[in-house]
Each structure stands twice: as C-alpha cells, then as structure tokens.
Amino acid sequence: MIARIVRLCLVALISAAIGISPISVMAADQSSGATPAAAPTEAPANRATEKKAQKKVKKEKKAEKKSKKKSKKKSKSATDAAT
C-alpha cells in the first residue's frame, strides 16, 4: 500500500513538473506572447522620455544660437556706431 502511494506521489510530481516546464520556458523566452505585452508599455515610456530630452537639448541649442546671434549683432552695431 505504501509503495502505491509513493508511486502515485512520484507520478503526480513528475506530471506537475512536465506541466510547469512550458510556463517556465515562456517566462524565460523573450519572444513569447506574454513578455512582449509588457515590453511595449515600457518602450513608449522610454521613447517619450528620450523625445523630451532631445527636445530639451534642441531647445537649449536653439536658445544658445539665438543669444550668440544677438550678441554678434549688438557688437556689430556697436562697432558701426563707433565709426
């Protein structure tokens, strides 16, 4: 009787391991159906922050260029006024 219970437990354990193995493979696999659903939610957030950072850098460059142009124009007008 004990041998039957041991065999039954062993069979149950093996079948549970076989049943769980595809789930663990899906969790480890990057191209499975469950994982890409989570990845796009992170990607737009990263893209959005990258775009904001790029816009900020572009805006700073534009402001710097504008200030250089103004200072150049002022210095030019000052030299013209002096002559």
Backbone as CSV, one residue per row, in Angstrom:
resi,resn,N_x,N_y,N_z,CA_x,CA_y,CA_z,C_x,C_y,C_z
1,MET,0.827,-1.182,0.000,0.000,0.000,0.000,0.883,1.261,0.000
2,ILE,1.937,1.275,0.782,2.825,2.433,0.841,3.526,2.620,-0.496
3,ALA,3.896,1.533,-1.154,4.564,1.619,-2.451,3.648,2.261,-3.485
4,ARG,2.365,1.965,-3.408,1.404,2.558,-4.351,1.298,4.066,-4.113
5,ILE,1.271,4.472,-2.862,1.172,5.901,-2.536,2.441,6.623,-2.995
6,VAL,3.605,5.989,-2.800,4.865,6.580,-3.225,4.886,6.724,-4.739
7,ARG,4.445,5.673,-5.440,4.394,5.744,-6.915,3.428,6.831,-7.364
8,LEU,2.276,6.916,-6.726,1.281,7.925,-7.090,1.826,9.336,-6.857
9,CYS,2.513,9.525,-5.748,3.111,10.834,-5.464,4.206,11.160,-6.474
10,LEU,4.993,10.152,-6.811,6.065,10.353,-7.782,5.493,10.712,-9.147
11,VAL,4.450,9.992,-9.560,3.804,10.281,-10.851,3.193,11.687,-10.826
12,ALA,2.575,12.071,-9.725,1.979,13.401,-9.618,3.054,14.478,-9.685
13,LEU,4.175,14.235,-9.019,5.274,15.195,-9.035,5.861,15.343,-10.433
14,ILE,6.057,14.234,-11.119,6.613,14.275,-12.480,5.645,14.968,-13.435
15,SER,4.365,14.639,-13.341,3.396,15.266,-14.244,3.275,16.767,-13.961
16,ALA,3.383,17.159,-12.696,3.347,18.588,-12.371,4.569,19.291,-12.937
17,ALA,5.734,18.645,-12.860,6.952,19.242,-13.416,6.846,19.382,-14.924
18,ILE,6.281,18.374,-15.566,6.097,18.434,-17.023,5.091,19.530,-17.379
19,GLY,4.061,19.672,-16.582,3.056,20.713,-16.843,3.585,22.110,-16.628
20,ILE,4.477,22.295,-15.677,5.011,23.618,-15.357,6.148,24.014,-16.292
21,SER,6.859,23.063,-16.863,8.033,23.373,-17.682,7.735,24.308,-18.856
22,PRO,6.632,24.164,-19.597,6.374,25.143,-20.673,6.157,26.559,-20.147
23,ILE,5.587,26.671,-18.965,5.375,28.001,-18.388,6.706,28.650,-18.052
24,SER,7.628,27.874,-17.507,8.935,28.436,-17.173,9.715,28.802,-18.431
25,VAL,9.528,28.032,-19.492,10.185,28.358,-20.759,9.615,29.643,-21.326
26,MET,8.291,29.816,-21.232,7.663,31.036,-21.728,8.137,32.249,-20.937
27,ALA,8.323,32.074,-19.640,8.776,33.188,-18.821,10.208,33.578,-19.169
28,ALA,11.031,32.594,-19.531,12.428,32.885,-19.864,12.596,33.348,-21.303
29,ASP,11.670,32.995,-22.171,11.777,33.319,-23.594,11.348,34.754,-23.832
30,GLN,12.171,35.524,-24.524,11.869,36.921,-24.791,10.857,37.093,-25.927
31,SER,10.719,36.101,-26.779,9.820,36.234,-27.921,8.467,35.589,-27.680
32,SER,8.135,35.240,-26.457,6.851,34.618,-26.176,5.753,35.664,-26.181
33,GLY,4.516,35.210,-26.144,3.379,36.108,-26.217,3.191,36.948,-24.973
34,ALA,3.568,36.450,-23.822,3.337,37.182,-22.579,4.348,38.310,-22.385
35,THR,5.572,38.090,-22.724,6.620,39.072,-22.467,6.512,40.310,-23.366
36,PRO,6.261,40.189,-24.676,6.178,41.399,-25.498,5.054,42.333,-25.089
37,ALA,4.026,41.807,-24.443,2.955,42.688,-23.989,3.472,43.664,-22.939
38,ALA,4.411,43.224,-22.123,4.969,44.097,-21.099,6.021,45.043,-21.691
39,ALA,6.750,44.582,-22.684,7.826,45.385,-23.264,7.320,46.662,-23.947
40,PRO,6.246,46.614,-24.764,5.797,47.851,-25.399,5.338,48.912,-24.412
41,THR,4.846,48.519,-23.251,4.430,49.527,-22.283,5.645,50.266,-21.744
42,GLU,6.785,49.579,-21.627,7.997,50.232,-21.175,8.636,51.045,-22.301
43,ALA,8.584,50.531,-23.505,9.241,51.194,-24.626,8.671,52.584,-24.905
44,PRO,7.329,52.762,-24.960,6.832,54.120,-25.195,7.228,55.089,-24.086
45,ALA,7.290,54.612,-22.872,7.705,55.489,-21.780,9.150,55.916,-21.988
46,ASN,9.993,54.968,-22.388,11.396,55.302,-22.658,11.503,56.235,-23.845
47,ARG,10.734,55.963,-24.873,10.756,56.821,-26.063,10.294,58.222,-25.724
48,ALA,9.252,58.302,-24.902,8.723,59.608,-24.538,9.763,60.412,-23.768
49,THR,10.447,59.772,-22.845,11.467,60.492,-22.085,12.641,60.867,-22.972
50,GLU,12.981,59.973,-23.911,14.063,60.289,-24.847,13.679,61.467,-25.731
51,LYS,12.446,61.472,-26.208,11.997,62.570,-27.056,11.988,63.885,-26.283
52,LYS,11.543,63.831,-25.032,11.539,65.046,-24.217,12.955,65.552,-24.005
53,ALA,13.865,64.621,-23.760,15.257,65.018,-23.555,15.842,65.616,-24.830
54,GLN,15.526,65.012,-25.971,16.021,65.533,-27.247,15.450,66.912,-27.526
55,LYS,14.159,67.095,-27.228,13.543,68.403,-27.436,14.192,69.452,-26.544
56,LYS,14.485,69.066,-25.312,15.110,69.998,-24.374,16.494,70.397,-24.853
57,VAL,17.264,69.420,-25.319,18.603,69.704,-25.830,18.518,70.600,-27.057
58,LYS,17.571,70.294,-27.928,17.397,71.092,-29.148,16.997,72.526,-28.798
59,LYS,16.120,72.661,-27.815,15.680,73.987,-27.401,16.834,74.781,-26.804
60,GLU,17.671,74.102,-26.000,18.830,74.774,-25.412,19.815,75.222,-26.489
61,LYS,20.040,74.350,-27.481,20.956,74.713,-28.575,20.413,75.909,-29.344
62,LYS,19.103,75.901,-29.569,18.486,76.996,-30.308,18.597,78.301,-29.537
63,ALA,18.379,78.237,-28.234,18.494,79.441,-27.409,19.931,79.948,-27.389
64,GLU,20.880,79.035,-27.316,22.292,79.422,-27.321,22.667,80.071,-28.650
65,LYS,22.202,79.480,-29.726,22.490,80.020,-31.056,21.873,81.408,-31.212
66,LYS,20.664,81.563,-30.686,19.976,82.846,-30.785,20.702,83.918,-29.978
67,SER,21.173,83.527,-28.793,21.885,84.506,-27.966,23.217,84.893,-28.602
68,LYS,23.891,83.948,-29.232,25.149,84.259,-29.933,24.887,85.214,-31.091
69,LYS,23.805,84.951,-31.792,23.463,85.794,-32.937,23.138,87.212,-32.478
70,LYS,22.401,87.325,-31.352,22.072,88.645,-30.830,23.321,89.392,-30.381
71,SER,24.202,88.690,-29.687,25.415,89.353,-29.203,26.304,89.768,-30.371
72,LYS,26.333,88.961,-31.404,27.120,89.301,-32.596,26.522,90.525,-33.276
73,LYS,25.193,90.565,-33.330,24.511,91.698,-33.954,24.743,92.977,-33.153
74,LYS,24.696,92.849,-31.819,24.931,94.022,-30.974,26.365,94.527,-31.110
75,SER,27.292,93.614,-31.142,28.695,94.039,-31.268,28.938,94.671,-32.635
76,LYS,28.273,94.167,-33.648,28.412,94.728,-34.981,27.837,96.141,-35.027
77,SER,26.650,96.301,-34.413,26.033,97.636,-34.402,26.837,98.606,-33.553
78,ALA,27.466,98.116,-32.498,28.297,98.976,-31.650,29.542,99.432,-32.408
79,THR,30.146,98.546,-33.200,31.331,98.930,-33.985,30.925,99.885,-35.097
80,ASP,29.743,99.686,-35.672,29.267,100.603,-36.713,28.995,101.986,-36.137
81,ALA,28.464,102.023,-34.935,28.149,103.300,-34.292,29.451,104.019,-33.900
82,ALA,30.469,103.278,-33.561,31.729,103.884,-33.164,32.462,104.500,-34.357
83,THR,32.241,103.976,-35.542,32.951,104.513,-36.706,32.244,105.648,-37.330
